[in-house]
Amino acid sequence: MKFTYFKFKNFKGIGEQRLDLTKSANSNIFTLVGLNESGKTTILEAINFFSHKPESLDVLELDSYSVDDIHNLIPINKRDNFNDIISIEVGLELSDDDIVDVKKEISKKSEIKVTECSRKFTYTQVYHFKNSVHEPDKNQNLWTFYAKGKKKRAKKIRPLTNTENIPAHSVVKNKIPSILYFPNFLFEFPERIYLNETTENPKHQFYQKIIQDVLDSLNNDTNIKDHIIERVKSSEKNDKRNLDSLIGKMEKKMTDVIFNSWNDIFNKNINQKEIVLKPDEDDNGIFIEFSIKDDVDTYLISERSLGFRWFFVYILLTQFRKFRKSYNDAFFLFDEPASNLHPAAQSELLKSFENLPNVIYTTHSHYLINPKWLESTYVVRNRGIDYDNEAEYVASNTDVTVMKYREFASKFPSQTSYFQPILEILEYQPANLELVPKIILTEGKYDFYTFSYYQKTIKNYKIPLNFVPGTSASNLENLISLYLGWGKKFVVLLDSDEAGKKEKKRYIELFGPYVEDIIFTYEDINEKWVKFKTENLFTKKDQLNIQTENYPTETKLKKKIFNRSLQENFVSNKSIKLEKTTHDNFLLVLNYIKSKLK
């Protein structure tokens, strides 16, 4: 089973919004970007407030995890007299196996043979308020599940009644994916985890499942009760030997997973640290104690640095879960993950998300943006804030909206501050020019992206020409001076508009006859290319195809949207079929440049 969407109404600053998870093909990672106070955290809190989930993280006592008072969810501008509902609606989709289980359960409980049942359905939780006071007796759980069938001796197939569908509801509830919300990972890991089934401590019950995850990762059909608890109790030598063997395998598995991840994320080669597990018994029962062996010294987890404890708990709670036998495609919610880590570590942490079943996370950092996930990236905006005049902000005007990144970028192309992390990851990163023997200087970054896209993505050239962007046609003298001073081969390619021709003349006057043959415009390449710019290398049809590849609703060519779509295609290595005229244009320019660089 999987979630297909979340829809919220009157949840804090959210009036009525829907977060659709189905329009991104094959994506299980969803990114929320936006400015401070835009409402990104509110979106995660609303998802986490969905109550019918197999497990929660209440026992970890995470700061800002739970809602202590439901009245705090009432929108600020309605607190004076709120007579409405707060609702959370989720869309769910059954798998083929789920449908089989539903049919079996209905048949078992009501002796009805189910011939048809809905694959997609909704479940809505409704909380009623009157005079700003919650009325819990009016709370509703609304299902839209639909099925048809007939009893054994009946001839006619009919829709099942709500009562007859009750067995299906019980099956579905057990299969709903867990929602695991981590506002942070800053919580204490217990020094001892008690393993007895009779323990009433919910925190230890939670960690027992994590230890079973580690056992499941060994793929040897072991469990806590039979293979740890019973062996700790036993006085048989053979049981103690078998326990030592199992603990040794658990230690090795955890050491490999945790410290290999540490090495990848922090770019450090740690090979003298080990996870040490000590099973034992005291007055409270049988437990396992976790420690870290660092060369010759051994430390409890609680004695390690805050950064390591954060990382240890993150890996333990996420990377072993995929081995759980009752695995149900959990949804992990992360609020600004790893904001305290350095950039390289953030980028590596981002890769670890790919090992999780489903992730929704918020971020301000461009190091936590993967261009390949832009289809499943959303911009969260608070329409109650004027970010150009924040002093005028009135909390009662709060209105949180969530919109697909490309839809937002298309509708509000000038409001780039909302999706600045995305633009930063798409931006050209200057290389060390001294290491590039031959370059082509261009007016700006979009010229760089155009030629890079054609050479590397469209044609997959093994040895492409090196293009380096300036900041404008009139601002290339520093780069020209550098390359003249180094005595390196270079050429300058300018548009053949008035500005390009003007700057060509100025540079020749400034640097002398030496540059006359290496600074040229498109009109020098083809005399028909008067007032020609780099984007004109593509036919109009190709330009529109590139634009609508990522922005399908933008059927009228817009330069800014076209260039942004081309950037995204290049960064995500997405090729597109081009017309012969476009290929001919690029080949003419590239061959001309090669002749000038000889």
Secondary structure by P-SEA (a helix, b strand, c coil): ccccccccccccccccccccccccccccbbbbbbcccccaaaaaaaaaacccccccccccccccccccccccccccccccccccccbbbbbbbbcaaaaaaaaaaaaaacccccccccccbbbbbbbbbcccccccccbbbbbbccbbbbcccccbbbbbccccaaaaaaaaaaacbbbbbbcccccccccccccccccccaaaaaaaaaaaaaaaaaccccccccccccccccccaaaaaaaaaaaaaaaaaaaaaaaaaaaaaaccccccbbbbbbbbccccccbbbbbbbccccccccccccaaaaaaaaaaaacccccccccccbbbbbbccccccccaaaaaaaaaacccccbbbbcccccccccccccccbbbbbccccccccccccccccbbbbbbcaaaaaaacccccccaaaaaaaacccccccccccbbbbcccaaaaaaaaaaacccccccbbbbbbbcccccccaaaaaaaaaacccbbbbbbccaaaaaaaaaaaaacccccccccccccccccccccccccccccaaaaaaaaaccccccccccaaaaaaaaaaaaaabbbbbbcaaaaaaaaaaaaaaaaaac
